[in-house]
Amino acid sequence: MRTGIAFHFQGVVPADSDFFVFMFKTGKGEDDDVAFYLRIYPELASNQRIYSEGKWDKKGWIVGCPLLKGSAFDIFIVIGNESYVVYVNGWRYSSFKHYIPVERLTTLKIDGDVIVKNIGLVSNWSTSAFGNEQRSGTSRWELSKNQSDGAQPICKPNQPYLGQIPGGLKYGLTLFFQGVVPSDASGFEINYKTGPNDGDDIAFQFRPELHAVVCNSYRNGKWEDQKSIEEALFAKGEGFDILMIIKPNAYEVTVNGRELCKFTHRMPLDKVSTLQIRGDVLMNTCAIIHVDKFNLTCDLSAHI
């Protein structure tokens, strides 16, 4: 490991998360030194410290935490010349002085109640688009047209997505979407369908527009009663995170960490086999997350 690089983490904080930890270590053993230990308590606080020569030291608290339970996150941990610098969802959150030489570090460990879907390495933080965005305090998505460090979108305005849901839709799944609304967008839609053809039924359509979000279903060639949420949650040029939790009685939708709506099931879940995304959107991530009473684990992450 060396100075000048940064680690990029994308994931989700489970709704029942108590804490989770990032550690930069000198080895894989339990007694190896920890040069940087970041323990995050969602919605509350964080603490930073080191572990050296068999004891914890240099502990410091950060009061307040921008990460909400049940929400998605972007975290960068930058290994600077003098300190570790942490950015959370586009904002500088903390820094921590080097006490153990960076050159000794060989191991990254993540522990606790968290789902980390993607881990990336930015090889030169000072010249990367990521670094410029975080330092300026802007959203990484506002500069997405200049972004060359990330994965290619799975869905673009001229390239809709249509794919089978592995194993079909069922209670206990959460679908996670992360993307950007183009500056000339008028709207997009996420459809849960009974098949891949144009005339197949749609069990649930989630359709963000400029000043509202519309939810509906399509059966036997006809649209059914729609539900509208009159809020402008998806702004042009900005990024978003969507979680769609498949509950026994409804689809539960969370946008940017906030519960938006519940859409009661109108068709049996076992009839839903296909996911469709189309319209004016750059969808960078689509993942299926399995939820059980113990934890959340990511089963599928699509980056094409």
C-alpha positions in Angstrom: 0.0 0.0 0.0 1.2 3.6 -0.7 0.1 7.2 -0.3 -1.9 8.8 -3.0 -4.4 6.0 -3.6 -8.0 5.8 -2.4 -10.4 2.9 -1.8 -14.0 3.3 -3.0 -16.8 1.4 -1.3 -20.4 1.2 -2.5 -23.0 -0.6 -0.5 -26.0 -0.6 1.7 -26.5 -0.1 5.5 -29.0 -2.7 6.6 -32.1 -1.4 8.4 -31.0 -3.2 11.6 -27.3 -2.3 11.5 -25.7 -1.4 14.8 -22.2 -0.7 13.5 -19.6 -1.7 10.9 -15.8 -1.4 10.6 -13.1 -0.7 8.0 -9.6 -1.7 9.0 -6.2 -1.2 7.3 -3.8 -3.8 8.8 -0.2 -5.0 8.5 -1.3 -8.6 8.1 -4.2 -11.0 8.3 -3.6 -12.2 11.9 -5.8 -11.1 14.8 -2.8 -9.6 16.6 -1.3 -7.8 13.6 -1.2 -4.0 13.9 -4.1 -1.9 12.6 -2.9 1.4 11.2 -6.5 2.8 10.7 -9.6 1.5 12.3 -12.9 3.3 11.4 -16.0 2.1 13.3 -19.3 3.6 12.0 -22.5 3.7 14.0 -25.2 4.6 11.4 -27.1 7.8 12.2 -25.1 8.4 15.4 -21.3 8.6 15.4 -18.0 7.1 14.4 -14.7 6.4 16.1 -11.2 6.1 14.7 -8.1 4.5 16.4 -5.1 2.3 15.9 -4.0 -1.1 17.3 -0.2 -1.3 17.8 2.0 -3.6 19.9 -1.0 -5.4 21.4 -3.1 -2.5 22.5 -5.6 0.1 21.1 -4.5 3.7 21.1 -5.2 7.2 19.6 -8.9 6.8 19.8 -11.0 9.7 18.6 -14.8 10.2 18.2 -16.7 11.9 15.4 -20.2 13.0 16.7 -22.9 12.6 14.0 -23.0 10.2 11.0 -24.7 11.0 7.7 -25.3 7.3 6.9 -29.0 6.2 7.5 -30.1 2.7 8.2 -31.6 1.2 5.1 -29.8 3.6 2.8 -27.1 3.2 0.1 -23.7 4.8 0.4 -20.5 5.9 -1.4 -17.4 6.0 0.8 -13.9 6.9 -0.2 -10.9 6.4 2.1 -8.0 8.3 0.8 -4.4 7.5 1.9 -2.9 10.9 2.0 0.7 11.9 2.7 -0.1 12.8 6.3 -3.4 11.2 7.1 -6.3 9.1 6.0 -9.2 11.2 4.7 -12.8 9.8 4.6 -15.5 11.0 2.3 -19.1 9.9 2.8 -21.6 10.4 0.0 -19.6 13.2 -1.5 -18.7 15.1 1.7 -15.5 15.1 3.7 -16.3 13.3 6.9 -13.1 12.8 8.8 -9.3 12.6 8.8 -6.9 10.5 10.9 -3.1 11.0 11.2 -0.7 8.3 10.2 0.9 6.6 13.2 2.1 3.4 11.4 4.0 3.6 8.1 1.7 3.0 5.2 4.3 0.8 3.5 3.7 -1.8 6.2 0.0 -2.2 5.3 -1.0 -5.3 3.4 -4.6 -6.1 4.4 -8.0 -4.5 4.2 -10.7 -6.0 6.6 -14.4 -5.1 6.7 -16.6 -6.3 9.5 -20.0 -5.7 11.1 -23.5 -5.1 9.8 -23.0 -3.8 6.3 -23.3 -4.9 2.7 -20.4 -3.8 0.5 -21.3 -4.5 -3.1 -18.3 -3.0 -4.8 -14.8 -2.1 -3.9 -12.7 0.0 -6.2 -9.2 1.4 -6.2 -8.3 4.9 -7.4 -4.6 4.7 -8.2 -4.0 8.4 -8.3 -6.4 10.4 -6.1 -5.0 13.8 -6.8 -5.6 13.6 -10.6 -8.8 11.5 -10.7 -12.3 12.8 -11.4 -13.4 11.2 -8.1 -10.9 13.3 -6.2 -11.8 16.6 -7.9 -15.5 16.0 -7.2 -15.0 15.1 -3.5 -12.7 18.1 -2.9 -15.2 20.5 -4.5 -18.0 19.1 -2.4 -20.2 18.2 -5.4 -22.0 15.0 -6.1 -19.9 12.5 -8.1 -22.9 12.2 -10.4 -23.0 15.9 -11.3 -19.7 15.4 -13.1 -20.6 12.0 -14.5 -20.1 13.1 -18.1 -16.4 13.6 -17.3 -16.2 10.4 -15.3 -13.9 7.7 -16.6 -13.1 5.8 -13.4 -16.5 4.0 -13.0 -18.2 1.1 -14.7 -20.3 1.5 -17.8 -24.0 1.9 -17.3 -26.2 -1.2 -17.8 -29.0 1.0 -19.1 -28.8 4.2 -21.2 -31.5 6.4 -22.9 -30.9 4.6 -26.2 -30.1 1.3 -24.7 -32.9 -0.1 -22.5 -32.4 -3.1 -20.2 -34.4 -6.3 -20.3 -33.4 -9.3 -18.4 -34.6 -12.3 -16.5 -34.8 -12.2 -12.7 -32.7 -15.2 -11.4 -35.1 -17.6 -9.7 -38.0 -15.2 -10.2 -39.3 -12.6 -7.9 -40.1 -13.7 -4.3 -40.6 -12.4 -0.8 -37.2 -11.7 0.8 -35.6 -10.0 -2.1 -34.4 -6.4 -2.3 -33.5 -4.8 -5.6 -30.9 -2.0 -5.5 -30.5 0.5 -8.3 -28.0 3.3 -8.6 -27.8 5.7 -11.5 -28.0 9.2 -12.9 -30.8 11.3 -14.4 -29.5 12.9 -17.6 -29.7 16.7 -17.9 -32.3 16.4 -20.8 -34.4 13.7 -19.1 -38.2 13.6 -19.1 -38.7 10.4 -17.1 -37.8 6.7 -16.9 -39.4 3.5 -15.7 -38.6 0.2 -13.9 -41.0 -2.6 -14.8 -41.5 -6.0 -13.1 -43.0 -8.1 -15.8 -44.4 -11.6 -16.3 -42.4 -12.0 -19.5 -40.0 -10.3 -22.0 -42.6 -9.4 -24.6 -44.2 -6.0 -25.1 -47.7 -7.2 -24.4 -46.8 -9.2 -21.2 -48.4 -8.1 -17.9 -46.5 -5.6 -15.7 -47.0 -6.5 -12.0 -45.4 -3.2 -10.9 -44.3 -0.2 -12.8 -42.2 2.5 -11.0 -42.1 5.6 -13.2 -40.3 8.7 -12.0 -41.2 11.9 -13.9 -40.0 15.5 -13.4 -42.5 16.4 -10.7 -43.9 13.1 -9.6 -43.5 9.4 -9.3 -46.2 7.2 -10.8 -46.8 3.5 -9.8 -49.1 1.2 -11.7 -49.7 -2.3 -13.1 -50.7 -3.5 -16.6 -52.9 -6.5 -17.1 -54.6 -8.1 -20.1 -53.7 -5.1 -22.3 -55.0 -2.5 -19.9 -53.4 -0.1 -17.4 -55.0 -0.4 -13.9 -55.5 2.3 -11.2 -52.3 4.3 -10.8 -50.8 5.7 -7.7 -49.0 9.1 -7.9 -46.6 10.7 -5.5 -46.4 14.4 -6.2 -42.8 15.1 -5.4 -39.8 16.0 -7.4 -37.3 13.4 -6.1 -35.4 12.8 -9.3 -33.6 16.0 -10.5 -31.9 16.4 -13.8 -28.1 15.8 -13.7 -28.2 14.2 -10.2 -27.6 10.7 -9.0 -30.0 8.5 -7.0 -30.2 5.2 -5.0 -33.3 3.1 -5.1 -34.1 0.2 -2.9 -37.2 -1.9 -3.7 -38.0 -4.4 -0.9 -40.3 -7.3 -1.8 -42.5 -7.6 1.3 -45.3 -10.2 1.7 -48.1 -7.7 0.9 -46.4 -5.0 -1.2 -43.3 -3.5 -2.9 -41.7 -1.1 -0.5 -39.6 1.6 -2.3 -36.9 3.8 -0.7 -35.2 6.6 -2.6 -32.0 8.1 -1.4 -32.5 6.6 2.1 -36.1 7.8 2.5 -39.1 5.5 2.4 -41.2 6.8 -0.6 -44.1 4.4 -1.1 -45.7 1.0 -0.8 -47.4 -0.6 -3.7 -49.7 -3.5 -2.9 -49.2 -6.7 -4.9 -51.8 -7.0 -7.6 -50.3 -10.1 -9.2 -48.7 -13.2 -7.7 -45.0 -12.9 -7.2 -44.3 -16.3 -8.8 -45.7 -14.9 -12.1 -43.0 -12.1 -12.2 -39.9 -13.2 -14.2 -38.5 -10.2 -16.0 -37.0 -6.8 -15.1 -37.1 -4.0 -17.6 -35.5 -0.6 -17.3 -36.1 2.0 -20.0 -36.4 5.8 -20.6 -34.1 8.7 -19.9 -31.7 7.2 -17.3 -28.1 6.1 -16.9 -28.4 3.1 -14.6 -24.9 2.2 -13.3 -25.8 -0.6 -10.9 -28.6 -3.1 -10.5 -28.2 -5.7 -7.8 -30.4 -8.3 -6.2 -30.0 -8.6 -2.4 -31.3 -11.6 -0.4 -32.8 -10.6 2.9 -33.2 -13.0 5.8 -33.6 -12.6 9.6 -29.8 -12.8 10.1 -28.3 -10.5 7.5 -28.2 -9.2 4.0 -26.0 -10.7 1.3 -25.5 -9.5 -2.3 -26.1 -12.2 -4.8 -26.0 -10.4 -8.1 -24.4 -7.2 -9.2 -24.7 -6.1 -12.8 -21.9 -4.0 -14.3 -21.7 -4.3 -18.1 
